[in-house]
């Protein structure tokens, strides 16, 4: 308890030092080797002999960091046991780094085998292990951030707790939870993209998604064209000027209520096409349609509606 209080006081002392008492400069640096806080402007040593809270070892790559660390990874919902179980390593070495004698290796092998078996205690944990592995694979295929994976894993665990998985496809429910997590976090993906990354059809994912959203009472707001603009711009290699122009057009469209009843991806694709033409970075309708996952006919229909309602003079032929 005394050590915890000491560390807390050291942290508070370092946080309080924000300005040099001699010259008033805020450009300070911490020398961890000497345990000093130094002013970069006048060179005054403001504080000394403070505690370095980092590890005493150094690591020059990821493998060294994993080998030298003495604590596990943080708790996560993306592993069936939340990352709290112990893992017996595959190296035949003891805690001192010495090689395990040959006569004892059979015993270590049996311990390792039983430890891996006991990590999955029942059918529920086995279901979670399979589902979360599939969920992580889909998220990696779609390049989804960490918070989406954690949210999807949490939604799946809630579905298991409410017994929504029994008699249904694990892959289908996993894909539905990924789709729901994308919408909940604010990085939406289309059903076609989720279906492409999974082994389930678009229709089946939609059915499982409606079931999960209804039974778990998920609060999901409808996606808007604005949610897709930045990603489509990045995939089409368009500049920030085109993205800003697209935002302006979407504001005008919202004022005229042109987006109601239209698919957000089709509207986003049409707006991007118009913005690329206006900014002189034109992309073909085929290129935009491939990125957005819609047809060229959809883009043309939305394009004509926007041009007519906003009274835009494109000055180019379709």
N, C-alpha and C positions, 0 to 999 in steps of 0.2 A: 504493500500500500504506500509506503514511504517513497519507493522508487517511482511509482506512478505519479505521485504528487510532485516529485522532483522534475520528472520529464515534462509534466504539464506546465510547471513554472518556467522551465527553460524555453518552451515553445512560446509562452506568453511574453517572455522577456525579448525574444528575437522579433516577434510580431510588433512589439511596441517601438522598436528602433526603425523609424522610417525616414529620419532626417539627420544630417550631420550637425552636431551641436556647435561646431566651430564655423563652418562656412554656409550651413543651411542647405547643402546639396542633398538631393534625394537619390543620387546615383551611388548606391552602396553595393558591396559584394561580400560574399561569405567565403572565407578561406577555410575549407574543412580540414586541411592538413594541419594548420596551425590553431584552428578553433577560434578564429578572429572574424569580427565584422569590421571592414575597412571602407573608408570613404574613397571613391575613385577620383574625386576632384582634388582634395588636399592631402590625401594619404593618411589621415588620422585614423588610428586604431580605436574604434568606438567601444568595442567590447571584446573580451578574450575569455578563453577557457570555457566555452559553452559546449554542450553535449552534441555530438553528431548522431542523429537518430537512424542513419542508414546502416547497411551491413558493413562488417569489417573487411569483407572480401571484395575482390574485383572480378568482373566478368566481361570478356571481350566479344562474346557472341551468345546466341540464344541457348546453345547446348551447354556452355559453361554455366550460364545462369541457372538452368534447370538442374545441373549436377551439383551446384554448390548451395542452392537454397535449402533451408531447413524447415520450411513451412509449406503447406499445401496451397492450392489455388483457392480463391474466394468461393463462397457458396454460390451455386447457380441452379436455376430451375431446368436448364437444358440437359442435365444428367439425371438419370432416374433416382439416384440416391442423394441428389443435390451436391455431389462432390465431397461428401463428408466421410466416406468410407476410406479405410486404409488400403493401399495397394502394395503388395510385395513385389519388388523389382525383379527383373529377369537376370540381373547380374549376380553371379555366384560369389558375392563378397559380403562380409559382415559390416557392422556399423563403424568399425575402425578402418575399413578399406582393405582388409586382409582377405585373401582368397579362402573360401570355405573348403575344409578338407573333403576329399573324395568320399570318405565313409559317411559324411553327414549330408551330402548333396541329395540323396534319395529322400531323406526326411524333409528337406527344404522344398523339394519338388512337390511332395504330397501336401505340405502346408500351402504352397502357392496354388495348387489345384483346388483345395477345399476353400481357400479364401475367395477365389474367383466364383465358386459355386454359391457360397453363402451371400455374396453381394446381391443376388437376385433370390429373394426369399419365397415369393409366391407368384401367382398368375398376374396380379396387378402390376407388380414391379417388372415382370417379364414383358407385359404389354407396354409399359412406359419405356423400357429400354429400347424396344423395337421402334416404337412410335417417335421417340425423341431423336433417335438416330436418323430416321427417315426425314424428320422435320429439319434437322441440321443439314442434311444433304440437299434438300430443296432450297433452304436459305442460302447455302453456299452457291448453288447453281444460279440463283437470282441475284447474288451479290447484295444480300440484305444486311443492314447493320445489326450490331449486337442487341440493341434494345428491342428490335422486332423479334429476334429469336427468343429472348427472355419472355416477351409478352405472349408469343405463340405457345411456348411451353407452359406458361401459367394457365392460359385458356384451355389447353388440352388436359391439364391436371384437374381443372374444374369440371370438364366434361366427364372425366373418369370418375370423379367423386359423385356426380349425379347419375352415373350408370348409363351414359349416352353411347358408350362404345360397344356394349354387348350386342352381338349380332350384326355389327356394321364393319365396313372395311377400315382397317387401321390407316391405310394410305389415303383413303378418301377423307376421313376426319382430320388427319394431319394436314392435308392440303387446305381444307376449309379453315382450320385454325390459323394457318399462315396467311391466308387471304384476309381473315378478320383482323389479325394483328397488324398487317400492313395498313389497313384502313384506320385502325384505332391509333396507331402511332403517327400517321400522316405521311407515309411513303407508299401510296397505293400502287398495286399491280393489278393488271386486268386478269379476268378469269382465264383468258387464253394463255397468258404468260405462266400462270400457276399450273395450268393443265400441261403446258409444254415441259415444265420442270418435274412434274409428278407422273405417276403411272395411271392416273385417273382421268376420265373424260370431263369436259367442261360442265356438262349437265349434272353429273354426279356430285361434283364439287359444289355447285350452286345449291343442290338439294341439301347436302350436309351443312353448308354454311347457314342456310335459313333455319335449319333445326338447331344448330349451336347458338345462333344469335337469339332465337326465340326462347330456348330453354334456360340459357344463362343470362338472359336479359341484358345483352351487350348494348351499350349506348354508342351507336355508330352513326355519325352524320354522313349524308351523301357526299360522294367525291365531287369535286369541281374541276373544270378544265385547268385551272391554275395549278393544281397539284401535279400535273403531268408536264407542264411547260419546261421546267428546268432540266428534267431528265431527257425529254425529247430533243431539246437544244443541244445537250451534251452529246447525245448519240449522233446527231446530224452535224456536229462540229460547227455550230453557229455561234456568233459572237454575243457578248452581253448586250449589245445594242438591239439585236433581234429579240432577245428575251425581254428587254425593257419595253420595246414596242408592242410585244405580245401582251404584256401586262396592261398597257394603255388600252389596247383594243378590247381586252376582256372586261375592263371597267365600263367601257361604252356599251358592250354587249349586256352586262348586268343591268345597266340603267334602262336599256330597251327591253329587258327580259327576253332576250333571244335564246338563252341557253335552256330555258325551261322545256322539259319534254325531250331534249336532245341528249345523246350520249356524250359524256364528258371527253372521252378520248377523240371522238370524231370532231367535236368543236375545237379542242386543243390543236388537233392536226390542221384544221382549216385556218385557224388564227396564225399558227406558225408559218403556214404556206404564204399567207398574205404578208406577214411581217418580213419574211425572207425576201419577198419580191420588192417590198417598199424600201428595205435597207440595202438592196443591191447584192444580196447573198442568196440568190434564188436557188431553191432545191426543187426538183421535179415532184409532181404529185405521187409518182411511184415510190420515190425515196421516202417521202413523208409517210405514205401509207404503210410501207414496210416496217418503219420504226414504231408507228402508233398502233399497228395491228388492226387497221380498218381498210376498207376498200377505197379505190380512187373515186368511185361514184359518190360515196359518203362525203369525201372532201369537197367534191364539186358542188354537191347540193348545199352543204353548209357555207361554202364560199359564196355562192350566188345569193343566199339569204343575207349574209353579213354585208356584202357589197350593196345590196338593194336597200336594206334597212338603215345602214349607216351612211348611205349616199357617198361611197368612196369612189374616187376616180383612179383606177389602177394604172391605166395607160398601157397595159400589155394585153396580149391576147391569151385566151385560155389554152 
